Amino acid sequence: MELALEISLVLFLSVLQSVFGVGLLLFGTPTFLLLGNDFQSTLTLLLPISITISLLQISCAKTSIKPFAAEYNIFCLPFLILFLWIALSYSNDLDIKIYVAFFLILSSVIILNRERFTKINKILLKNRRFCLVFIGSVHGFTNMSGGFLSIFSSLVNNNDRDATRNYISYGYLVMGIVQYSLILFIDSESVDFTKLYYLFIPLVFYFPAQKLFNNIEGHAFTKMINVFAITYGVFILVLSFR
């Protein structure tokens, strides 16, 4: 892959993640897989950037994640580890792009129709531990739980914008740390540490991007980004089955 293209993609997706809390992994994972990266190299490229952005978001947050942190860690992270290990161990036998595309489409369809699912919100909240197991499993296997994490975060925080964003940031932070640590434990020799220079991107662009977050009307943009996600997911599926 040309370096200029890689830098441009990382820059754009980092700004998107800084403003809306999702985007870097949601679009970065399928994009770099399509461009020829394997699943592990895609993760080692994107995870340090995601961790940095999430850490910056949490450090500037006005709300605390402490009431939810223990529950999140206990029920989400073990399944994240299990399914990431499966994905990495059997990567040669799995066409991971198919699963990535499927969950990209599924999460986007649910987000676009979330008002139709209000009747099951109480059910989800009563079974929130199962939701966390599901989020951890999906994220470990595909790196694509961002949409589900966003929906769940809105529910547990009563649609409070700042609290929801902080919950998402915490989720991405701890999952990213666990994912990266597991990759280093399993196969540190194949990790390209030179890619860590991309960390300068969130460090430089995060704070200017917050002006957009404070002023932008997120609903219309969220709808647009999810329509694009569905289209992109279908495109990936078509390519995968050719």
N, C-alpha and C positions, 0 to 999 in steps of 0.2 A: 504494500500500500504506500502511496506517495505521502511523504511527511506533511506536505501542505494540506492535503485533504484530511489527514488524521487530526492535525492541529485545529483546523476549521471546525470539524465535527465536535471535538472535545470542547472547544470554546463555546459554540452555540448551545450545546446540550448542558454545559455547566451553568450558563446564564439562565437557561430555562429552569434548571433544578433550583438555582438560587432564588428565583422569583416565586415559583409555584410549588416547590417541594418535591416535584416529580419531573421526569424527563430524561435525566442522564442515563438511568438504567432502563427505563421504559422503552426508549427509542435507541439508546446506545447499544444495548445487548443484541437486538436483532440486526441492527445496521452493521456492526462489526463482524457478526457471524456471516452476514451476506457478503461482506467484503473479503472473506476468506480466513478470518481468525477462528481458531477453535474456541471451545467454551472456556477453557482454563485461561488462555491468553486474553480473552475478552474480559474476564473477571479481573485479572491482575492489572489490566489497563484502567478499568473504570472504578474499581472499588476504592483505591486510595483517594481519588477525587471525590467520590461520594461521601466517604468518611470525613474528609476535610470540610466539605460544604455542610454536612449535618452537624459537625462539631461547632462550626461558626454560627449556625442557626440556633443551636441550643444555648450557646454562650450569650447570645443576644436576646433570648426569649424572656418574655414577661411572665410566663406561666411555668409551673413546675410539673415535671413528669413523675415525680416520686410516688404519687398514689397508685400509679399503674405499672411502674417499672418492674416490680417483683413478679407480678402476674405475667407480664409480657415475657420476661426472661425465662420463667419456669416452663411455660407452655408453648412458646414459640421456638426458642433456640435449640432445644434437643432435636426437634424434627427438622430444623434447618440443617443441622450437622449431618443427620442421617441421610437426608435426600441429596445434599451436596456431595456427600461421599459416594452415593450411588451414581449420581450424574458424572462425577469425575472418573470413577472406577470403570464405568461401562460406556464411556464417551465414544469409543470406537464402534460400538454396536447400536448407538442411538443417533438418530438424526434430530439433534436437539432443537433445530430451527422449527420443526413442526410443532413441538410442544410450546416453544416460545411464542409462535404465531397464534396458537390456539388460546393461550391465556391472555395474550394481548387483545384479541378480539373479544373474549368473554368478559374481561374486566371492563372494557370500554363500553360494551353493550349494557352492562349492568349500571355503570355510572350514568349513561345517557338516559336510562329509564328508572333511575333511582326513586323518583316520586311514585312510580307504580309499585314499588316494593316496600312502601312505608308500612304496610300491614305486617310485614315479617320483621320489622325492626325490633319489636319487643322479643321476638323469638331469638333473633341474633344476639341481643343483649343478655338474654337468659342463658344462652349457650356461647358466651363470649370466649370461654376457654377453648372450645372446639374451633371457633373462628381463628384463634391464635395458632392452634395446631395446623390448621389449613394454610394460613399465611406462611408459617415457617416451612411447611412442606413444599408449597409452590415456589417459594423464593429459593430454597435450596436446590430444587431440581431445574428451575428455569431462570432464576434471577428476575422474575416478572410478577411479584406480588404487589407492586406499587399501587395498582388500581384498587385491589382488595384492602390494602392497608389504609388507603385514603378513605374508603367508605367506612371501614371499621372505626377509624379515628374520629370521623365526623359523628358517629353514633355515640361513642363513649364520652365525647366532649360536647354533646348537645349542639353540634354545628357551630361552636365557637371557633372563629377563623384562626385566631392566634394559637389557641390551645390545640386545635387539630393539626396545624402546621408543626407545632412543637412535638406532638406525639409521632407524627410521620418522621420527623428528623431523628428522634430517638430510635425509632424502629430501624431506619436505614443505618444509623450509626452502629448500633450493637450488632445488627446482622452483618454489616460490612466488616466489622472487626473480626467477628467469628469466621466469616467466609475466608477472609484473607489469611487469618491465622491457620485455618485448616489446610489451605493450599500450601502455605509455607511448610507445614508439618509433613504433608504428604510428598511434596515434590518441589522443594525450594530451589533446586538446581536449574529448573526450567523457567523460573520467574525472571523476567527482564526488569531489573531494578532501574535501568536507565529511564524507563517511562515515568519514574517518580518526578521528573522535572515538570510534568504537567500540573503538579500541585500549585505552581505559581499562578495558574489561571484562576482558581477560586479565591486565592489570597488577594489577587489584584481586583477581580471583578465582583466579588460578593457584595461589598458594601454599596457601590454604586447601583447594583441591581435592586437593593432594598427600596430605593425610591420608586421603582416600578411597582413593587409589591404593595407599597402603601397607597398608591394612587390608581392602580389599574382595577377595572371591573372584571373580576375573575370568572363570572358565570359564562359569559359569551365565549371567552377564550377557552375555558374548560370544555365547552361543547365542541368547539372547533378542533381542539387537540384530540378529543376522543373520536370524532368522526374520522380524522386523519389516521388515528391508531387502528380503527377497524379496517379502513382501506389498505393500510400498510400491512396489517396482519393477513388479509386475504391475498395480497400480492405475494407475501412470503410463502404462504401455503401453496399457491399455484406454482411458484418456482420450485418448491421442495418436491412436488409430485411430478414434475416434468421428467 
